[in-house]
Amino acid sequence: MRLDLSYSKEIDDSVVKVIAHDIRNLKKLCLRFLTKLTADSMTLVIDNLKLLEGLDISGCFGINLD
């Protein structure tokens, strides 16, 4: 399964958290240029989506993975 939410100005951490908890069979997730995302939601994605083969967070400047 593939999900592309790129360029959606309304998508924030709360939406990504629901995806990480409820859509566990995702193989590809594209979140390009979502300015409201933070590292908190990315941690949930990485921890919960065990089948994920591709994650595109290009242009998500609010995410600091340090």
Secondary structure, DSSP 8 states (H G I E B T S, - for coil): -EEE-TT-TT-BHHHHHHHHHH-TT-SEEE-TT-TB--HHHHHHHHHH-TT--EEE-TT-TT----
